[in-house]
Amino acid sequence: MPDLSHRRADFPILHQQVGGHPLIYLDSAASSQKPRQVIDALVRYYERDNANVHRGLHELSNRATEQFEAVRAKVARFIGAASADEVIFTRGTTEGVNLVAQVWASHFLRPGDVIVSTGMEHHSNLVPWQLAAERCGAVVKYVPVLEDGTLDLAALRALLEEGSVKLLTCVHVSNSLGTINPVAQICAWARALGITTLVDGAQAVGHMPVDVQAIGCDFYVFSGHKICAPTGIGVLYGRAEVLANMPPWHGGGEMIDSVTLEGSTYKQAPARFEAGTPDIAGVIGLGAAIDYLEGIGIEVIHAHGQELIQATLQKLQTVPGLRVLGPPPPVQRGSLAAFSLACAHPHDLVEYANTKGLALRGGHHCTQPLMRRFGVVGTSRASFYLYNTHAEADRLVEVLHQAVKFFS
Ligand SMILES: Cc1ncc(COP(=O)(O)O)c(C=O)c1O
């Protein structure tokens, strides 16, 4: 296993005690911690270069604009986009989905059209489509999730072939199951039928190599805060031809070519979709986060996450009454495990773990339909990132054994 333990020194927040125990942060699927390199980049930007982008002719504005646009190009390379113009900065995954569900859907969906989604989507890739369907008179149909936590791909194909399907959306890596969906295969099926595709990459980017052209999707969304960048910044990738046919979203400064009192004309993507002053510092932080991750190597981070989760899944089998959702080992999955314990409600278990210094997450993880599918009110979830160690995973299993004794 790649030894990344020396990287823990980069994360100041990890070096503290909680409840008299060393903090063990196992909630990175909700939000990752930030390395010193990203924090320093933000401080440097505010101390030296802070100014509004694009519209200035002075030194600071030029510097800020240069850095801002350099990150756009960096993101494009990081996710394999054909051009920086295909990278739209958003506030996060949720905003990216909403942009497409409002702009693309309102423009292209007609009454009776079908949106195909899946039973394992995060609410942020589910509710926007329900709203879009309501607005346009379209229908959302869902691909069922099988008992092993994978998608029913035969049902997915059958749904796509029913006709009237205009858009297919699915999560790349499930935040509640860890399932890695075969998105390239799914998008190829959709593309052959002329169906537009959106992939939710919130749990994939920064954990595994992602190449949007190899996936062959039309849209791909992710959040910066889950990959060591600040909160409030995210990315919507849109294929150039698809973006070119979309009207603007928000109106305001920066997205126009010319404005008269009678009407306006609009810039091309990405400016067309970025009205107003953007989160400049967030973009600079995202660039620093990508530099940081690439400095380690995404393949290395992926291998680390795989070894950690596979070893943890084996050890979790020793905990009496513990049920893990999602694909069983040795199937590759995201570096997270959501589980329920027969003797304790997830909230009680997470509070108990907190008294031992462990940061877990308990609840429905914004996937209520999925929880219903598996007959649970919620689960407790441990999620890893590059700074977690085998010793921390062992401590998790030890605390779960103690919890079983405590709650029984
Ligand atoms: C799979 C998935 N999609 C979407 C989101 C929403 O991300 P954000 O809240 O950063 O917009 C999350 C967050 O947990 C997620 O895990």
The ligand as an SDF file (V2000), in Angstrom:
LIG
                    3D

 16 16  0  0  0  0  0  0  0  0999 V2000
  -22.7970   11.7860   -4.6700 C   0  0  0  0  0  0  0  0  0  0  0  0
  -23.0300   13.1880   -4.2240 C   0  0  0  0  0  0  0  0  0  0  0  0
  -23.6650   14.0310   -5.0400 N   0  0  0  0  0  0  0  0  0  0  0  0
  -23.8730   15.3030   -4.7060 C   0  0  0  0  0  0  0  0  0  0  0  0
  -23.4650   15.8120   -3.4920 C   0  0  0  0  0  0  0  0  0  0  0  0
  -23.7340   17.2480   -3.1580 C   0  0  0  0  0  0  0  0  0  0  0  0
  -22.5530   17.9520   -3.0830 O   0  0  0  0  0  0  0  0  0  0  0  0
  -22.5400   19.4930   -2.6210 P   0  0  0  0  0  0  0  0  0  0  0  0
  -23.3240   19.5280   -1.3320 O   0  0  0  0  0  0  0  0  0  0  0  0
  -21.1020   19.7770   -2.4240 O   0  0  0  0  0  0  0  0  0  0  0  0
  -23.1790   20.2850   -3.6880 O   0  0  0  0  0  0  0  0  0  0  0  0
  -22.8250   14.9600   -2.6060 C   0  0  0  0  0  0  0  0  0  0  0  0
  -22.4150   15.4490   -1.2650 C   0  0  0  0  0  0  0  0  0  0  0  0
  -22.2790   14.7090   -0.3330 O   0  0  0  0  0  0  0  0  0  0  0  0
  -22.5940   13.6240   -2.9760 C   0  0  0  0  0  0  0  0  0  0  0  0
  -21.9610   12.7780   -2.1620 O   0  0  0  0  0  0  0  0  0  0  0  0
  1  2  1  0
  2  3  1  0
  2 15  2  0
  3  4  2  0
  4  5  1  0
  5  6  1  0
  5 12  2  0
  6  7  1  0
  7  8  1  0
  8  9  2  0
  8 10  1  0
  8 11  1  0
 12 13  1  0
 12 15  1  0
 13 14  2  0
 15 16  1  0
M  END
$$$$
